[in-house]
Every structure is written in C-alpha cells, then in structure tokens.
Amino acid sequence: MTENIKKVAVFTSGGDSPGMNAAIRSVVRTCAYKNIECVAIYRGYQGMIDGDFKQMNARSVNNIINKGGTILKSARCEEFRTEKGRKKAYDQLKKEGIDAFVVIGGNGSFAGAVKFNREYDFPVMGIPGTIDNDILGTSFTIGFDTAINTVVDVIDKIRDTASSHNRLFFVEVMGRDVGHIALNAGVGAGAEEILIPEQNLGLERLLDSLKRSKKSGKSSSIVIVAEGDKIGKNVFELKEYVEEHLPIYDVRVSVLGHMQRGGNPTCFDRVLASRMGVRAVEALIEGKSNYMVGIRDNKLVLTPIEEAIKAHTEIDMELLRVSDIMTT
C-alpha cells in the first residue's frame, strides 16, 4: 500500500500536553525515513480549513523533543463542526496533495477525525495526546506521566508549608470527568485524602477522615481534589464546609490549573510519543485508517477511533484500594 500514501500531514488539536512535540518529531522523521513527504498543519482543524500548511523534513524538528506545548499550536474550531467547514478542509488537503493525516489530541479531536473520515473516506490516524489519560484503548496517553509528576512535585512543596503551619490544604488538580491525575498523584505524594468523580466520598465521610487524621497525631493534611469531584460545587465550598464543622483546622486552597499542562515532558512521555509516531505512519503505509495508536502491556496496539471515544477509561480499582490503605 506504500504507493498510495505519498504525502502525510500532522497536526495537534485540543488542549496541549507535554510530549506532543516528541510525537510531531516522530511522525516527521518516520515519513523522512520512509521517503514520504510530510506537511505540518498549524492551529489544528482551523489551520486545515485556512490552508496553514508547511513542508517538513527531518531537520525541521530538531531540538523539540524536550519541549512542552506544541510547536504547531492548537486551537478549538467551531467551523470544522459544520459540513461546510469540513468541505473547506477537504478541499485544502486535496489542493496540497495530502493523502492522509495524523491527528495528535484527545476525544474531541478524534471525534472530528472520525466524522471527516466517514464523509470523505480520507485516511486518518490518531495519537492520544492528553494529560487526563481518559481515552479507551491505551493504558497511557501522551502527557499524563509528565502531568502527574508535575503535580507530585508541587504537592511536595505545599506539604512543606502545610507542616510548618499545621494547615489543611485542598489541592485541586485537573480531571473534569476522570480522576486519574488525582488518584495517581495523590498516592505518589502521600495525600491524606483523594476526592475523585468516580467515587462520591460524601461530606460526612470526609469530615470523619479528617477527624481520624487529627486524632492519630497528624498536625497537617493534604486533600487532593479532582476538578470534577461531586462532593461540593467547587473546592472553595469544601473549604468553607470544613472550616464551619472543623474549626480546629486552618484551611487553605491551592488550584494548580494549567501549570499541569506545561513543562518539559518526562522520559516516559518522550519515548511513548516516539513509539506512537512511528506506528501511526507505518499503519497508514499498511493501508489502515481510522485507528488510534495506543499502548497496552508495553505493546503498541491499534484501536478503532470510534471505539476509543465511546467512553472514558475506568479508574484503577486496585490503586484506589491502595489509596484507602495508605490514608489510614
């Protein structure tokens, strides 16, 4: 099938994640190795509609494997949600002579690729780039490892202040629909309690847990809260509730926000992105389309994109059990 794929486009879409640049680099250099032309699309689907393309070669991606963010930029694109917008994008791709594209992103980006493939039978391949680790078909998404390491590092610093002043800190991390960041970082940082969307701890149980911590001799506590946790309307409401019912605590809130997306990717994310980029291009050469490259049991696997975006990944119940034991 090699003769059918002569020019491949690559772009990033949706929220950025550390390791996206490593994936871009891998796609570009694999194309060069396979004697296939490679074109970068800037600003995701919006750039596809606008024809914001740039020819790439192996030297175009020098010194980017260590950088966070994405050199190709990223943007939300409402126009691509319309038939007219997707037709503009298709016309631009055909005008440039592009035979297939690799999209690096999350659920929303993949949903757009599926629709585009369905309408134009255009070869597409997905690489999961999101810090939330919420896509089916892969044990790890690019950026997740870096994000949890960033969170653990910050919590370690917050704990210094918490223990110095006998304070309770609520630390909010990203995770609107899933608690992977909160659970993994919470266990890794030794948090006293972890609140995630998948498990409604309840306000009373939270109070009981904090009381036990105090009674056991802990003078300070760290509670990790995923932003999608259902206990309170937000982390500040939790703070007010605890202050009202447990005035013995001096309570503070730290919202980590977008710092979790930034920073140099870890070695794990760089290697994962490099492996996925190679497999994405090779799968297109093999004539495959509409798949996402994932990793399971340290082996690269292909999952139909439609399957990958059907639902969010489930929380690791074994890790949740470990968390319960560790917070005793």
N, C-alpha and C positions, 0 to 999 in steps of 0.2 A: 504493500500500500504506500510505500515511500514516495512514489512518483506523484501521488495525489496531494501530498502536503508539501508545498514548496515555500510557503511564507506563513509564519505563525505570529500572532500578536499576543502581547502580555500586558495586563493592567491590574491595578489594585482598586478595590471598591469597598465602600462602607467604612466602618471605624478602622483606624490604623492599628497595627500590632507589631511589636518587636519581632524581627525575623522576616518581615515582608521583603526587605531589600535583599536578604540572602536568597529568598525564593526567586525574585526577579533575576538576580545574578545567575542562578542555576538554570532557569529557563533559557536565558540569552546564550549562555555558554554551551548548553546542550544543543541548541539549534546550530551554533557555530561548529560544534564537533560533528554534527550530522549533516553539515553542508545545507542547512535550511536557513532562509532569510528570517530575520526576527525584527518585528516592529513594536515599539513601545507606544502604548496609548496613555496619554496624560489625563488625569482627572476622571478616571473610571468611565462609566457609561456616558457621562456628559461629554467627555473628550471624544468618545466614539461617535457621538452624534455630530460634534463640531469638526471632526476630522483632525484632531490634535494628535498627530502621529509623528514618530521619529524613528528613523532607521537605527538599529543597534548592531554592535558587533562585540566580540569578546572583550575588547578594551573599553567599551562604553560603561562597563560595570566594575571597573577597577575600584578597589578600596571602599566598597559599600557593604560588605558582608557584616561588618562590625557596627553599622549604624542603625539606630532605631528609626521609627516612622517609615515613610516610603518616598523614594526619590521621584516616583511617578505621580505623587499627590493622590488625593482621594476626594470624592465629592458625592453627595446624595444627588439623585437625578430623577425628578418627578416626570420629566418629559419621556424618559425611557419606559415609564409605566403605561404609556399610550401606544396604540398601534402606529400612529403617525411618527412618533419618536423612534420606535424600533425600526420602522421602514427607513428613516433617515440614517440610522446607524448601519443598517444592512447595505445601503447604497454607498456609504463611505468606505466600508470594508471591501466591497467589490471593486470600487474605484481604485483602491490601493492595491488590489490583487491579493488580499489576505485570504487564506484558505481555512484558517481555524484560529481560535483564541484560547488562551489560558487566563482564567479569572482567579485572582487571589483575594479571598474575602470570606464573609460569613453567610448566614442564612438568606438575608435579603439579596445579596449579590448573586447567590446561587439560584434563587427563585427567578431572577431576571434572566439568567443564562438558560434555564430550563424553558422558559416561555419563548425566548429567542430561537432556541434550537427547534422547538416544536413548530414555530411559524415558518422558519426558513431552512430547516434541515441543515443547519450550519454546525460544523463540528466544534464542540466546546469541551473544555476540561477544567475542573475546579481544584484549587488547592486551598485547604481550610486555614484562613488567617484570622484569628480572633482570640482575644485573651480569655474569653468566657468558657472555652472548652465545651461548648454546648451542641456540637454537631454530631449526629449519629454517623457511625461508620469509621470512626477513628478514636483511638484512646487519647490522643493529644492533638491539639490544634497549635499552629504556629503562634507563639506569643504567650501562651499560657504559662509555661515554665518561667519565663522572664518575669511575668506579672506577679506570680506568687513569691518569687524571690525578692522582688521589689517590696512587696507588702510585708514579708517577714523582716526585711532589713529595717523598714520604718517602724514596725511594731517593737522591735528590739530597742530602738531609740526611745519610743514612747514609754516603754516599761521603765527605763532609767528614771524618767520624770515621775511616773506613777509611784514607784517605790520610794523615791525621795520625799514625796509629799503625801504619802498614804492616800492616794487617789484611785477612783474607779474611772477607767476610760472606756467609752464606747467608741470603737473604731469602725467606721463604715467603709466597706470595700465594694467594688463593682460586682454585679450579679443580679440583674433585674429579674430574671426568671429561673436562674440556677445558682446553686451555692458552692460551686466547685472551688472558686478562689477563696471564699471564706473558710470552707472546711479544711482545705489543704494548708492554707497559710495559718489558720488557727491552730491546727495540730502542730505545725512546724515551729510556731512561735510560742507554744505553750499557753494559749489563751485559756482563761478560766471558764469561758462560756462561748459558744458559737451559735449564732442565730441565722438560719437559712430558710429560703422559701419552701423547701421540701418538707420541713418539719416545724409545725407550729408549736413552739415551746410553751407559749402562754405566759402572761404576765405574772401569774402567781407562782408558777414553777421557776421563773427567772428570779423572783424575789427569794424563793426558798433556796435556790442555788447560791445566791449572793450571801444569804444569811449563813449558810453552811461554810462558805469560804471564810467569812469573818470569824465564825466560831472556831474554825480549825487553826486560826492564827495568822491568816493572810492579811497583811495590812494594806495591800493594794490589789487591784484586779484589772484584767483586760477582757473586754467582751467584744468579739468580732461580730459585726452585723452586715450581712449581705443587703444591698440596697433594696432588694425585692422581698425582704423578710416581712411576714404578715402580722407580726405581733402588734406593732403600733403603726400609726400613719407615717412616721419617719423616726429617725434616730433621736431627734430632739424631743419628741414626745416620750420616748423611752427614758431619756434623761430626766425629764420633769416627773415622770411617774416614780422612778426610783428615789429621787430627791424627796418626794412627798411621803413615801412609805418607808424609806430607809434613810432618815436624815443623818445617820452616822457616817454616810459616805459623802465625800467631796467628789462630785461627778463632773467629768469633762467629756467633750465630744471632739473627735478628730475625723473629718471626712477626707479620705485620701484622693478621691476624684481622679482626674486624668493623669496624675503622675504615674498611675498604674500602667498606662499605655506606653509611657516613654522609657528611655534608657537603652543602653546597648544590649542586644539580645545575648542570652546565655549561650554557652557552647552547645547545649542540648538543642535549643531552637535553631541555631545556625546549621547544625548537622541535619536536623529534621527537615528544614526548609530546602537544603541542598538535595537531599534524597528525593523529596516530593517533586521538586522542579524537574529533575532528570526523568522521573517516572511519568510525569504529566506529558512531556514532549514525546517520550517513547511510546506512550499509549496512543497518542494522536497518529504517530507514524504507523502504528499497527492497525489503524483504521477504526479505533474505538472513539466513541463520542458520548457526551452527556454523563460522564463519570466524575467522581471526586476521588482524588488520591488520599488515602488515609493510612494509618499505621495501627496494627494490632499484633500483639505478641512480638513486637520489634520487626515485623514484616510488613512491607508495603502492600496495600490491598486497594482494589478499585470498588467503589460503591456507586450505584446509580444516584445521580444528584437528587432525583425526586425522592428516593428513599432517605437520603441524608438529611433532607429538610423537613421530613414529615413530623418530627417531634424533637424535643430536647433530650440530651443524654440524661440518664438517671444518675442520681447521687450514689457514691460508693458506700454501700451499707456497712462494709467491713471497716472502712475508715471512720464512719460515724460511730460504730461500736468502740473503736479505739479512742475516739474523742471523748465519749462518755466515761470511759475508764480513766483517762488521763486528767479529766477535770474533777475527779473525786477529791 
